[in-house]
Amino acid sequence: MIENCEIGQNVDIPFPDLCNIYGATIGAGSFVGPFVEIQKDVKIGPNCRIQSHSFICSLVEIGASVFIGHGVMFCNDSYPYAGNDNPDLQPVFVGDGATIGTNATILPGVTIGAGALIGAGSVVTKDVLPTVIAYGNPALCTT
């Protein structure tokens, strides 16, 4: 299901019936694999690649030419709330050219800098500076 989205030219969503994408903006030349959910108010820049089974929640902003591996989970709520209006949502930012490995989890309020590399299976709990490699649980940064 794709509803109420702004989708740029040459965006490739080969299995639109296997995705939930609503209220999002997806930049030109991007790719979205099957079984991906992209919620409202998400902004994805041009030439990004979102692999299968990833979840991108509201308030996530992804720059240009970003790679999101299989099964990456973004979180925007530090304190999950059963009601419809959670007052504690926090945005997540991913800079241009960043790479996020398979099954990584990105926690609320985090900024991942341009060109940063997040290792597969990592749990990102703090900001990652540009061009830094971060991996592990919690993700530790190296240069």
Secondary structure, 3 states (H helix, E strand, C coil): CEECCEECCCCECCCHHHCEEECCEECCCCEECCCCEECCCCEECCCCEECCCCEECCCEEECCCCEECCCCEECCECCCCCCCCCCCECCEEECCCCEECCCCEECCCCEECCCCEECCCCEECCCECCCCEEECCCCEEEC
